[in-house]
């Protein structure tokens, strides 16, 4: 059985599309469909239920996808490393990141890393927090970037950075003229909040309760990008990680105001599997992330500077 057929199958499942997977692998859509049909004939089971739109995986298809993903990734890594033995860093690295960190930072970090290590290959996937954990645990991703990270029996956590939360408002908002925002000012205006059940919402609610602030939640969303849009076009405010506002504050569509008298922050961490040693490429990418640990604005401004005792020089050991 050719590895290529397994890769096409994996891409069909991951992209949820025969046509996109065909394009990814340089074959026609009919060829991609035929490859899956050949796999089904060889196994004697149905892998994909095409009677539904969009298609769904059968239990056999899900199990086969799980195993094929590991085989394809390991074979791809082996092939690439054999071709590039003379290179210092030449392997593949797959990273799953929550949307806010991915959209605000990871693409820039990827470009910076590849500029130093052009033979390396990095794949970035932007996922829901729960899916990031699943991707690393199931070996679909080598590393995961999440907020409020949690260790587990299979997953370890390398602390990365803490991001201070600030008040985000539109330029026309009544609070826009403040140099700093005390807790009591928040009770007087509508809040655009994170969805209940998210860890960042729990942290915000706990602190505001400690400050004896009763918020007026106008609406809730499960991601930072939607919250920023709602604040931009509406009358509410939001409490958001400062680095995620770099693009909007530069464009003048949002204003960030530091909190006064209390502090809120979002810890970020790097997930990895406990039972597998980190590759050289993963180690070096983590070093790059640590070099940006003190950045508060657009990461394109470059890594944080400092002496050997600064954040960029710390080596974090995972428990």
C-alpha positions as CSV (number, residue, x, y, z in Angstrom):
1,X,0.0,0.0,0.0
2,X,1.5,3.3,-1.1
3,X,2.1,6.0,1.5
4,X,0.7,8.5,-1.0
5,X,-2.7,6.9,-0.8
6,X,-2.7,7.1,2.9
7,X,-1.7,10.8,2.8
8,X,-4.6,11.6,0.4
9,X,-7.0,9.8,2.7
10,X,-5.7,11.8,5.7
11,X,-6.0,15.1,3.8
12,X,-9.5,14.3,2.7
13,X,-10.5,13.7,6.3
14,X,-8.6,16.7,7.8
15,X,-9.7,19.2,5.1
16,X,-13.3,17.7,5.0
17,X,-13.1,17.9,1.2
18,X,-12.2,15.6,-1.7
19,X,-11.4,18.5,-4.0
20,X,-9.2,20.4,-1.5
21,X,-7.3,17.2,-0.7
22,X,-6.9,16.5,-4.4
23,X,-5.4,19.9,-5.0
24,X,-3.1,19.6,-2.0
25,X,-1.7,16.4,-3.5
26,X,-1.6,17.4,-7.1
27,X,-4.2,14.9,-8.3
28,X,-7.7,15.2,-9.8
29,X,-10.8,14.9,-7.5
30,X,-11.8,11.7,-9.3
31,X,-8.4,10.2,-8.6
32,X,-8.6,11.1,-4.9
33,X,-12.1,9.5,-4.7
34,X,-10.7,6.4,-6.5
35,X,-7.8,6.1,-4.1
36,X,-10.2,6.0,-1.2
37,X,-12.4,3.4,-3.0
38,X,-9.3,1.3,-3.5
39,X,-8.5,1.5,0.2
40,X,-12.0,0.5,1.1
41,X,-11.9,-2.5,-1.3
42,X,-8.5,-3.6,0.2
43,X,-9.8,-3.4,3.8
44,X,-13.3,-4.7,3.0
45,X,-15.0,-1.9,5.0
46,X,-16.5,1.5,4.3
47,X,-14.3,4.3,5.5
48,X,-16.3,7.3,4.4
49,X,-20.1,7.7,4.3
50,X,-20.7,9.7,1.1
51,X,-24.5,9.6,1.4
52,X,-24.4,12.6,3.8
53,X,-23.4,16.2,3.0
54,X,-20.9,16.9,4.2
55,X,-19.6,13.3,4.3
56,X,-18.9,11.6,7.6
57,X,-16.5,9.0,8.7
58,X,-17.6,5.5,9.7
59,X,-16.2,4.1,12.9
60,X,-13.7,2.1,10.8
61,X,-12.8,5.3,8.9
62,X,-12.1,7.1,12.1
63,X,-9.8,4.4,13.4
64,X,-8.0,4.1,10.1
65,X,-7.5,7.9,10.0
66,X,-6.0,7.9,13.5
67,X,-3.4,5.2,12.5
68,X,-2.7,6.6,9.1
69,X,-2.0,10.1,10.4
70,X,0.8,8.7,12.6
71,X,2.2,6.5,9.8
72,X,2.2,9.4,7.2
73,X,3.8,11.9,9.6
74,X,6.5,9.5,10.7
75,X,7.3,8.4,7.1
76,X,7.3,12.0,6.0
77,X,9.7,13.0,8.8
78,X,12.0,10.1,8.0
79,X,12.1,10.8,4.3
80,X,12.8,14.5,4.9
81,X,15.5,13.9,7.5
82,X,17.3,11.3,5.2
83,X,17.3,13.9,2.4
84,X,18.7,16.6,4.7
85,X,21.2,14.8,6.9
86,X,23.7,17.6,6.3
87,X,21.4,20.3,7.6
88,X,21.4,21.3,11.3
89,X,17.6,21.7,11.5
90,X,15.7,20.0,8.8
91,X,12.7,18.2,10.2
92,X,9.0,18.8,10.1
93,X,7.2,20.5,13.0
94,X,3.4,20.6,13.4
95,X,2.0,23.2,15.8
96,X,-1.6,23.6,16.9
97,X,-2.5,27.0,18.4
98,X,-5.6,28.7,19.7
99,X,-6.9,31.3,17.3
100,X,-5.9,34.4,19.2
101,X,-2.3,33.4,19.6
102,X,-2.1,32.0,16.2
103,X,-3.5,34.9,14.3
104,X,-1.6,37.5,16.3
105,X,1.8,35.9,16.6
106,X,2.5,32.5,15.2
107,X,2.7,33.4,11.5
108,X,5.4,35.9,12.3
109,X,7.3,33.4,14.5
110,X,7.1,30.9,11.6
111,X,8.7,33.4,9.2
112,X,11.4,34.3,11.6
113,X,12.2,30.6,12.3
114,X,12.3,29.7,8.6
115,X,14.6,32.6,7.9
116,X,17.1,31.0,10.3
117,X,16.4,27.4,9.4
118,X,15.2,27.3,5.7
119,X,15.3,23.5,5.5
120,X,12.8,23.1,8.3
121,X,9.1,22.7,7.6
122,X,6.4,24.1,9.9
123,X,2.7,23.5,9.8
124,X,0.4,25.7,11.8
125,X,-3.2,24.8,12.6
126,X,-5.5,27.2,14.4
127,X,-8.0,25.3,16.5
128,X,-10.5,25.6,19.4
129,X,-8.7,25.1,22.7
130,X,-10.1,21.6,23.3
131,X,-9.0,20.6,19.8
132,X,-5.5,21.8,20.5
133,X,-5.2,19.3,23.4
134,X,-6.7,16.6,21.3
135,X,-4.3,17.3,18.4
136,X,-1.2,17.0,20.6
137,X,-2.4,14.0,22.5
138,X,-3.3,12.1,19.3
139,X,0.1,13.0,17.7
140,X,-1.5,15.1,14.9
141,X,0.6,18.0,16.3
142,X,4.0,18.1,17.9
143,X,3.3,21.2,20.0
144,X,0.2,23.0,21.2
145,X,-0.2,26.7,22.2
146,X,-3.0,27.3,24.7
147,X,-4.0,29.8,27.4
148,X,-4.4,28.7,31.0
149,X,-2.6,25.4,30.1
150,X,-3.3,22.2,32.0
151,X,-1.0,19.2,32.5
152,X,-2.4,15.7,32.1
153,X,-1.1,12.2,32.3
154,X,-0.1,12.3,28.7
155,X,0.7,16.0,28.2
156,X,3.3,18.2,29.8
157,X,3.3,22.0,29.8
158,X,6.2,24.4,29.2
159,X,5.2,27.9,30.5
160,X,5.7,30.6,27.8
161,X,4.4,34.0,28.8
162,X,1.8,36.0,30.8
163,X,-0.2,38.6,28.8
164,X,-1.8,41.4,30.8
165,X,-5.4,42.2,30.1
166,X,-6.4,45.7,29.3
167,X,-9.6,47.6,28.7
168,X,-10.4,47.8,25.0
169,X,-12.9,50.4,23.7
170,X,-13.8,52.2,20.5
171,X,-12.4,55.7,20.1
172,X,-16.0,57.1,20.6
173,X,-16.7,55.2,23.8
174,X,-17.2,57.3,27.0
175,X,-14.2,55.5,28.7
176,X,-11.8,56.2,25.7
177,X,-10.4,59.3,27.4
178,X,-9.2,57.5,30.5
179,X,-5.5,57.1,31.1
180,X,-6.3,54.1,33.3
181,X,-9.5,52.2,34.1
182,X,-10.5,51.6,37.8
183,X,-12.8,48.6,38.5
184,X,-15.7,50.8,39.4
185,X,-15.8,52.4,36.0
186,X,-16.6,49.0,34.4
187,X,-19.9,48.7,36.2
188,X,-21.3,51.7,34.5
189,X,-21.1,50.4,30.9
190,X,-22.0,47.3,28.8
191,X,-19.4,44.6,28.6
192,X,-18.6,42.4,25.5
193,X,-17.6,39.2,27.3
194,X,-16.0,35.9,26.7
195,X,-18.5,33.0,26.6
196,X,-19.2,31.4,30.0
197,X,-17.2,28.3,30.6
198,X,-14.0,29.6,29.0
199,X,-11.1,29.7,31.4
200,X,-10.4,33.4,30.6
201,X,-14.1,34.3,31.4
202,X,-13.8,32.5,34.7
203,X,-10.7,34.4,35.6
204,X,-12.2,37.7,34.7
205,X,-15.4,37.0,36.7
206,X,-13.5,35.9,39.8
207,X,-11.4,39.1,39.8
208,X,-14.3,41.4,39.1
209,X,-16.3,39.7,41.9
210,X,-13.3,40.2,44.2
211,X,-13.4,43.9,43.2
212,X,-17.1,43.9,44.0
213,X,-18.0,44.9,40.4
214,X,-21.3,43.8,38.9
215,X,-20.9,43.8,35.2
216,X,-23.6,44.4,32.6
217,X,-22.8,41.7,30.0
218,X,-24.4,42.8,26.6
219,X,-23.2,39.7,24.6
220,X,-20.8,36.8,24.8
221,X,-18.5,35.3,22.2
222,X,-16.1,32.4,22.2
223,X,-13.1,34.1,20.5
224,X,-11.1,37.3,20.7
225,X,-11.5,38.3,17.0
226,X,-15.3,38.4,17.2
227,X,-15.1,40.3,20.5
228,X,-12.8,42.9,19.0
229,X,-15.2,43.4,16.1
230,X,-18.2,43.8,18.4
231,X,-16.3,46.4,20.4
232,X,-15.3,48.3,17.3
233,X,-18.8,48.6,15.9
234,X,-20.8,48.7,19.2
235,X,-21.0,50.6,22.5
236,X,-19.5,48.1,24.8
237,X,-16.0,47.5,26.2
238,X,-14.0,44.3,26.6
239,X,-11.1,43.0,28.7
240,X,-8.6,41.5,26.3
241,X,-4.9,40.4,26.3
242,X,-2.8,43.4,25.3
243,X,-0.8,41.7,22.5
244,X,-4.0,40.8,20.7
245,X,-4.8,44.5,20.1
246,X,-1.6,45.5,18.3
247,X,-3.3,45.6,14.8
248,X,-6.4,47.5,16.0
249,X,-4.5,50.1,18.1
250,X,-2.1,50.7,15.2
251,X,-5.0,51.3,12.9
252,X,-6.8,53.5,15.4
253,X,-10.0,51.4,15.5
254,X,-9.6,50.4,19.2
255,X,-8.0,52.1,22.2
256,X,-6.3,50.1,24.9
257,X,-6.4,51.4,28.5
258,X,-4.4,49.8,31.4
259,X,-6.4,48.7,34.4
260,X,-6.0,50.6,37.7
261,X,-6.0,49.1,41.1
262,X,-6.3,45.5,40.0
263,X,-4.5,43.1,37.6
264,X,-5.7,40.5,35.2
265,X,-3.5,38.3,32.9
266,X,-3.7,35.4,30.6
267,X,-1.0,32.7,30.9
268,X,0.1,31.0,27.8
269,X,1.8,27.6,27.7
270,X,3.3,25.1,25.2
271,X,1.8,21.6,25.3
272,X,3.9,18.5,24.4
273,X,3.6,14.8,24.8
274,X,5.3,13.4,27.9
275,X,6.2,10.1,26.4
276,X,8.2,11.5,23.5
277,X,11.4,13.5,23.5
278,X,11.2,16.9,21.8
279,X,12.9,17.0,18.4
280,X,15.7,19.4,17.8
281,X,13.4,21.5,15.6
282,X,10.8,21.7,18.4
283,X,13.5,22.7,20.9
284,X,14.7,25.5,18.7
285,X,11.2,26.7,18.0
286,X,10.5,26.8,21.7
287,X,13.7,28.8,22.2
288,X,12.3,31.3,19.6
289,X,9.1,31.6,21.5
290,X,10.9,32.2,24.8
291,X,12.9,35.0,23.0
292,X,9.5,36.7,22.5
293,X,8.2,36.0,26.0
294,X,8.5,39.7,27.0
295,X,6.9,41.2,23.9
296,X,3.7,43.1,24.5
297,X,3.1,44.4,21.0
298,X,3.4,43.1,17.4
299,X,6.0,40.4,17.4
300,X,7.3,41.7,14.1
301,X,9.1,44.4,16.2
302,X,11.7,41.6,17.0
303,X,12.6,39.6,20.0
304,X,12.9,41.0,23.5
305,X,16.3,42.2,24.5
306,X,18.1,41.7,27.8
307,X,21.0,40.1,29.5
308,X,21.4,36.5,30.5
309,X,19.1,36.8,33.4
310,X,16.2,38.2,31.3
311,X,13.1,36.2,30.2
312,X,14.6,35.4,26.8
313,X,17.5,33.4,28.3
314,X,15.5,31.3,30.7
315,X,15.4,27.5,30.3
316,X,12.1,26.2,31.5
317,X,12.0,22.6,32.8
318,X,8.7,20.8,32.4
319,X,7.2,19.0,35.4
